[in-house]
């Protein structure tokens, strides 16, 4: 007489490993994609701020015949707005008739 083993698989969790690993891989790839999008957005915001500074400096010189003495002047008179928690503008003036130099620096986020 043939003896058949009717018991189920002795390791019920054996078939779960592959789907769990697949799920973890999908989550890791999703997180990496979100991070990449965030970095691209920050880069575009920095470029937009640099372009706005260049435009407002030129506009100020065209209208007033001199370059602005500070970033605050551009904020007050020309409507420059930017996120000061995210960016720092190093603005250097040499004289009224010499175009100022500026550098936009991305601030580190606190973790």
C-alpha positions in Angstrom: 0.0 0.0 0.0 1.3 3.4 -1.0 1.7 5.8 1.8 1.0 9.5 0.8 2.2 12.4 2.9 -0.8 14.8 3.1 1.0 17.3 5.3 1.6 20.8 3.9 5.0 22.3 3.3 7.1 22.0 6.4 8.4 25.6 6.0 5.4 27.9 5.4 7.5 31.1 5.1 9.8 29.7 2.4 7.9 31.3 -0.5 7.7 34.8 1.1 11.4 35.7 0.7 11.4 36.5 -3.0 8.3 38.9 -2.9 9.7 40.6 0.2 13.1 41.1 -1.4 11.4 42.4 -4.6 9.3 44.9 -2.5 12.5 46.1 -0.7 14.2 46.7 -4.0 11.3 48.6 -5.4 11.3 50.9 -2.2 15.0 51.5 -2.5 14.7 52.4 -6.2 11.8 54.7 -5.5 13.7 56.5 -2.7 16.7 57.0 -5.0 14.4 58.4 -7.7 12.9 60.9 -5.3 16.3 62.0 -4.1 17.4 62.5 -7.7 14.3 64.7 -8.5 14.9 66.8 -5.4 18.5 67.5 -6.3 17.5 68.5 -9.9 14.8 70.9 -8.5 17.4 72.5 -6.1 19.8 73.0 -9.0 17.1 74.7 -11.1 16.1 76.9 -8.2 19.8 78.0 -7.8 20.0 78.7 -11.5 16.8 80.7 -11.4 18.2 82.8 -8.5 21.4 83.4 -10.3 19.5 84.6 -13.4 17.2 86.8 -11.3 20.2 88.4 -9.6 21.9 89.1 -13.0 18.7 90.6 -14.4 18.0 92.8 -11.4 21.6 94.1 -11.2 21.4 95.0 -14.9 18.0 96.6 -14.5 19.2 98.7 -11.5 22.2 99.9 -13.4 20.1 100.8 -16.5 17.6 102.7 -14.4 19.8 104.4 -11.7 23.2 104.6 -13.4 24.9 102.7 -10.6 25.0 99.1 -9.4 23.0 98.1 -6.2 25.0 98.1 -3.0 23.5 94.9 -1.6 21.1 92.1 -2.1 18.8 93.8 0.4 18.6 96.8 -2.0 17.4 94.4 -4.7 14.9 92.9 -2.4 13.5 96.3 -1.3 13.5 98.1 -4.7 13.3 95.4 -7.3 11.3 92.6 -5.7 14.0 90.0 -5.5 12.7 87.0 -3.4 14.4 83.8 -2.5 14.5 81.2 0.2 17.2 82.4 2.6 17.0 79.1 4.5 18.0 77.2 1.4 20.4 79.7 -0.3 23.1 82.2 0.8 24.1 85.0 -1.6 27.7 86.2 -1.3 27.5 89.6 -2.8 30.6 91.7 -3.3 30.7 95.3 -4.4 33.9 96.9 -5.6 32.5 100.4 -6.5 29.4 102.0 -7.9 30.5 101.7 -11.5 32.0 98.2 -11.4 29.5 95.3 -11.7 29.3 93.4 -8.4 30.2 89.8 -8.1 28.0 87.3 -6.5 27.9 83.6 -5.7 24.9 81.6 -4.8 25.7 79.0 -2.2 23.3 76.2 -1.3 22.9 75.8 2.4 23.2 72.3 4.0 19.9 71.0 5.3 19.9 69.9 9.0 19.3 66.2 9.4 
